[in-house]
Amino acid sequence: MAVYKAPLRDIRFVLNEMLDVGSVMKSLPGCEEATPELFEQVLEEAGKFAENVLFPLNRTGDEEGCHINDGVVTTPKGFKEAYQAFCEGGWPSLDGDPAYGGQGLPYILGMYLNELMSSANMAWSMYPGLTHGAYNAVHAHGSQALKDLFLPKLLSGQWTGTMCLTESHCGTDLGMLRTKAIPQLDGAYRITGTKIFISSGEHDLTENIVHLVLARLPDAPSGIKGISLFLAPKFLVNPDGSLGVRNGVKAGSLEHKMGIRANATAVMNFDDALGYLIGEPNKGMQAMFTMMNAARLGVGLQGLSIGEVAYQSSLDYAKERIQMRSLTGPKNLDGPADPIIVHPDVRRMLLTQKAYNEAGRAMAAWIALQIDIEAKHPDEAVRKDADDLVALLTPVAKAFMTDNGFAGANLGLQCFGGHGYIKEWGMEQLVRDARIAMIYEGTNGIQALDLIGRKILMDQGQRLRKFTKIVHKFCEANRDDPAMGEFIEPVAKLNKEVGDLTMWVGMQALQNQEEAAAAATDYLRLFGHLCYGYFWARMVQVALPKQNGDEASFYQAKLTTARFYFARVFPETLSLAAAIRSGSKSLMEMPIEQFKV
């Protein structure tokens, strides 16, 4: 069966030993009281909530799903009570602005809360997850009146939020959207249109839902430059914060989905709904990207989260399931066969999952720390560098971590064999749930185009060099340590290869822009391995001197997993580099008419 226990020891390793988060917090005004002891207390309680409240609802929620009757959606049994407990525990306000009722704790702590919740119950976690994204957008771009009216209720969890982008004829190409917003004399707008695939679009967890909607003004220019962002609540809100009449927004239907069945993914109909402009007219994408970038990091974290519960479940099964004997002689002398964990191929699957998860957790934490630095560090130059690094790594985190999470879920199912394919064991749900993370918030192919086009080539590699310089300095500082050599050399070599390949792709793209697009997906995966290799090397640096002391087994496992990653997983970079250098010809030379059965 699927099992889950919050991986608090590994989280503590990343926070306290690799990142020394306590020292970083002391350098950030307003975070001085965010000590390792406070982190420990919060994460312990978050782990209990995830394990004891959310995880038991994961399978039952998937089986029951959400139901709709005349626009009214009912979530699975236990979801509403779990949400009430979540709010009573103060979790929605954890890293929110104290000016609006938030606790003001660091973003990195909120990130780990999200990991634990997503592992325990990905579908449930999306209800508060989307709310946090709506809070970010209103906080960054909303008028003071909108902030005062909506942010306290979003942070308390009394209301939830959504983002309404996609329409049936346009997904990534938002410049094609048709939803209209008509200005009113009082400064509000009337919004009409239909949005699809809206996560948490309608439900019974809260009394109000705050929809952030992309729409087009009557005089807006065509394309993406003519999009504005609006706030349209399910119920209108009176000046004193109480609820008024029902707004003209209603769920038309629920999508019948492959996974995350317990999250209400709705078709939302806006029929002359009253809305309020967020940010400037025709600048909606700028405001929405505040929400989307946070969501993309959150989706990357979902990849890690599903990968973690898949690993724990397949590890538990592999230790108990007995099949055949070890090729080097029986290990379970009192039984008719050995546990399958003795077999090399099962080890390969488990170690691949473990290697992806632990590197992903380190990378996600490092990015989250950069977000805290960008928000609060007193030095403007340091803030700018952190902002550039987050922008560079956001598409990598979203795509690489979700690709690896899905791979980990598949490997977990494979460890179970035929039982993994059977619903009762819980593994097929993890595969189904993991699959959406590679699609929503911009498909992973779009993330690859964003990385190589907008984040690297558009600024002539300035952001990229900020990261590769960090990697280079680390490699140089540890190059003469013989114990680090087997980890430093491949990272240093790939760091140079990424620079060379970036230059090569850029030169090819000057002649034919399709060259960059043809290289994009392989390039992102190559760059993802550079990131994971760097963070594995950093973890090794911490673990090496501790492998014979207290908790020796934990640190030895770190080193063994790192060696597996560099020996068995990292060599994928060789084939990726070859594919990139092969260019676009093999992709583009076949005429469209030859694509036929």
Number of C-alpha atoms within 10 A of each C-alpha: 14 23 20 20 18 23 15 16 10 16 18 18 18 24 22 15 16 18 18 14 21 20 14 17 22 14 14 19 13 14 17 14 13 20 15 17 11 14 20 16 10 17 22 14 13 23 21 14 21 26 20 14 21 25 24 16 21 24 19 14 24 20 14 13 21 22 16 17 10 9 19 14 21 19 22 23 15 14 20 17 12 17 22 14 14 20 17 12 14 14 21 25 24 22 19 26 18 14 12 20 16 20 17 17 22 24 20 22 21 19 20 23 21 23 29 33 27 28 29 30 28 28 25 29 22 24 23 24 24 23 24 24 23 28 27 21 23 24 21 15 20 24 14 10 9 16 17 16 17 21 24 22 20 26 28 21 25 17 21 30 28 28 27 24 23 20 22 11 12 15 18 15 12 19 17 17 25 19 19 21 28 17 17 11 6 6 9 16 22 19 29 21 20 23 26 24 21 23 23 27 29 35 25 15 22 14 12 22 24 23 25 27 29 30 27 30 19 11 9 15 13 12 13 18 17 21 29 26 31 31 27 24 27 25 19 21 17 11 11 7 13 10 15 12 10 14 18 20 24 21 25 20 21 24 17 12 16 12 20 25 25 29 28 33 23 25 25 24 20 23 15 17 21 25 26 22 25 25 21 14 16 20 16 24 20 18 22 27 13 19 24 21 18 19 22 23 24 26 28 28 29 31 35 34 28 30 34 31 28 33 29 21 24 30 24 16 20 22 13 13 14 17 15 13 18 17 10 8 9 16 14 14 10 8 10 12 16 22 21 23 24 21 17 12 12 20 16 16 21 22 22 21 27 24 23 25 24 24 26 29 22 25 22 26 23 20 22 21 24 23 21 22 25 23 17 19 21 13 11 11 11 15 19 15 17 23 19 19 21 23 18 22 23 24 28 27 28 31 30 29 32 29 21 24 33 26 21 33 30 22 25 32 26 18 27 22 11 10 16 23 16 14 13 13 18 20 29 23 25 28 26 18 24 30 21 20 27 25 16 17 23 19 16 22 18 17 25 27 21 22 25 25 20 16 23 19 20 14 11 15 18 14 22 22 15 15 17 20 12 11 23 18 12 17 24 11 11 18 17 11 11 10 14 17 15 16 25 27 14 18 27 21 13 22 23 13 17 18 14 12 16 22 15 15 23 22 14 17 18 11 9 12 15 17 24 26 22 22 25 23 23 20 26 26 21 24 22 22 26 24 25 24 25 28 24 28 28 24 23 25 18 18 21 15 12 16 17 12 9 9 10 14 13 15 22 17 13 23 21 13 20 26 19 17 23 21 13 13 17 19 13 14 20 11 12 19 19 11 15 22 15 14 18 19 11 9 11 12 8 10 7 8 6 7 7 5 3
